[in-house]
Amino acid sequence: MRIDIITCLPELFEGPMNQSIVKRSKEKGLVEIHIHNLRDYSTDKHRRVDDYAFGGGAGMVLSIEPIDACISKLKNEVKYDEVVYLTPDGEGLNQSMANSLSLSKNLILLCGHYKGVDQRVRDHLITKEISIGDYVLSGGELAAMVLADSLIRLIPGVLNDESSALSDSFQDNLLAPPVYTRPANYKDWTVPDILISGHEAKVEQWRNEQALERTKKRRPDLLG
Ligand code: 6GU
């Protein structure tokens, strides 16, 4: 998978996109991430990428020209499955959306800032609008990283078997069951006997029950 991220704050991506699972997926050649500084596509002498809103009101709006210049350049080189705009009024990200987007070969993620982007960007250049939850972030960058991470870990070969994505919370509309590791007894806080029994089928059954119990208690909405 190739992910092209368009942002006014490219530095924000340096940490999160170069650690842990995302780092290893790049090293394995399974993922390419290209960060594009929107300012590099400004024709303004001060490299400005935003302007005042027509009709007035507080807050600057990202202009269409640098965004179109960047997206057009990328589209000349690569065929994209989706051009995604991260925005709080987009469709809510969930595991089933992540599963289907993880099958993409090439994606553009556009990070908005300030008061958003010129509506004509959304009308003519964007194919999908995604929000990561009902709260407002200062910009789309953290949301783009959340989305990228959720997709990358689903690519075959990115996770090893023991951390398989299939047992994650939400993957079958159930939260994940509790997990334990050594020591089996810490300050008399003990591990459920069944997990130490060596009885695989019973462990499996216990985990299913716990997952269902947790989901009922914490997220009954997932059970429908
Ligand atoms: Cl995608 N962007 C911003 N700025 N805030 C958000 C969001 C996105 N998703 C939830 N809040």
Boltz pocket constraint, residues with backbone or C-beta under 6 A from the ligand:
constraints:
  - pocket:
      binder: B
      contacts: [[A, 85], [A, 86], [A, 87], [A, 88], [A, 112], [A, 130], [A, 131], [A, 132], [A, 133], [A, 134], [A, 135], [A, 136], [A, 137], [A, 138], [A, 139], [A, 140], [A, 143], [A, 144]]
      max_distance: 6.0
